[in-house]
Amino acid sequence: MRPVMRVGLGYDIHRLADGRPLVLGGIAIPHPKGLSGHSDADVVLHAVIDALLGAAGAGDIGQHFPDTDPAYRQISSLELLRRVRAIIEQRGCAIANIDTTILAEEPNLSAYKPAMAKQIETALGLPGGSVNVKAHTFEGVGLIGRGEAMAAYAVVLVQEVGR
């Protein structure tokens, strides 16, 4: 019997706001604005979390970590990602790989992408090379292009290893 592979897709978007740190992929990035949200608003990790939960058939980020619950106020999304790792494992799945794309007009994220990938791999206990991080601008178009928001997509592949 062939192994069962499952794909998950995640997406998140947050507005930029004054007085907040910018955290992407678990990395603090120097920028005059950060992302507005209940937690640290890390769009990269939120997209990865949703993709992982979807691939495992375990709902979505809002179901597990609702923004109405004060327990998650200002929580690090890395902590949420670690909790999702436990959910994935409990559902009998192993993560094969993760591919994520950040949509942001600025700052230039090229220098931070390897550190983001490493941070995600470490939080999930994955070997090096399991996570790919890309970044694109919106060429001045829309909320993201005007520098009012950032977003991210993530696609993951998990393998069912036993339920």
N, C-alpha and C positions, 0 to 999 in steps of 0.2 A: 504494500500500500504506500502510495506517495504521501509525503508530509503535507498537511494542510497549511497553506500560507494565507494570511489575511492582510489586506491593505487598509490603512486609515488615512483620512484627509482631515487636516485641521486648519483653522483660520482664526485670526484675531486682529482687531484694530482698536487703537486708543488715541484720543486727542493728546496733543502736547500741551503742557501747562507749566507756568512759572513756579518756582519753588519746589520742584520735585527732581530727584536724581534720575538720570536716564540709565535704565538697566535693560540690556538686551542680551539674551542668551546667558543670563547669569553674570554678566560682566558690567561693571559700572563704567560708563563712557562719558568723558568730559563733553558737556553740551549745556548751553544756557537754559534749556528746558528739559523736562522729563515727561513721562507718560502719566496721564491722569487715570486713576483707578482705585479700587478698593484695596487691592494688594499692591505689590510693587509695579503692577501693570506691564510686566515683561511680555510683550506680544509674541516674541519668539517662543518662549517656554509655554505660553498659553496655547499657541498653535500646536506645538509638539504634544502637549498634554491631551488636547482634544483628539489629535490624530491617533495617539496610543490608545486612548479609551475607546475610540470608534473601532479601531482594528480588533480590539479584544471583545467588542460587543458589550462594553461596560458604560454606556451612556456618554455624558459630556462633562466638561469642567464645571459648569453651573450646577449640575446635579450633585457632584461630589463636594464642591467648595463654593457654595452660594455666596454672592456678594452681599447678601442680607445678614450673613452670620458674622458677628463681631470677632469671632475667633480667627477669621482670615484677614482682618484689617491690617494692612501694611506687612503682611506675611511675605517672606521671600518665595518667589515662584520656584526656586530651586528646592525648597522644602516640599512644595506641592508636587514637584516632579518626582522626588524621592518617594512620596506616598503613592503616586501613580505606579511607580515601579513595583511596589508591593501588590497593588491591585492586579497588574498585568501577570505577575507571577502566580497569584492566587487563582487566576483564571486559566492557568496552564499554558501560558504563552511566553515565548522568548523573542526578544527584539532582534531582528536581523539587521536593519539599517534605517536611518532617518535622513531625509533630505528636506531642508528648509530654505525658504526665500524671504528675505526682509525687504520691505518696500518703504523706503525713506528717502526724502530729498537730500537731507544732510543730517548728521555729519557723514563724511566718507568713512565707511565701515571696513574697508579692506584690511587694515592692520589688526582688527579685532576678531575677524572671522575664525582664525585658528584657535584662539582662546575660547571663543564661544563653543566651538565643536568639542574641544577638550572638556569644558565645564559640563556639557550635556552628557558626554561619554562617562565622565567620572560619576555624576549623579545617578546614572542608570547602570553603572557597572559594565559598560561596554568596552570592547577593545578599540584601540586607536584605529581610525579610518572608518568607523561605523556611522559617523555623523558628518554630513556635508552641509555647509552654510554658504548661502549666496546672498547678495544684496543688489538691489536695483533701485534706480530713481524712477519718478513718474514724469520726468521731463517737464515739470512745471504745471502739470494737469491735475485738477481736482484738489481735494483736501490734502492728500499726501504731497502732491506737487507744489502746493502753496506752503508747505511746511507746517500745516496745522495738525497733522496726524501721522502715525506710523502704523504699518500693518505687517503681518507675516502669514505665510502659508507653510504647512508642513505635510509631508507624505511619509508614512512609515510602513514597513513590512515586518510583520510578526509571524512566527511559526507556532502552531499549536504543538506543544510537546507532551501534552497529557492533561486530561481533565478528570 
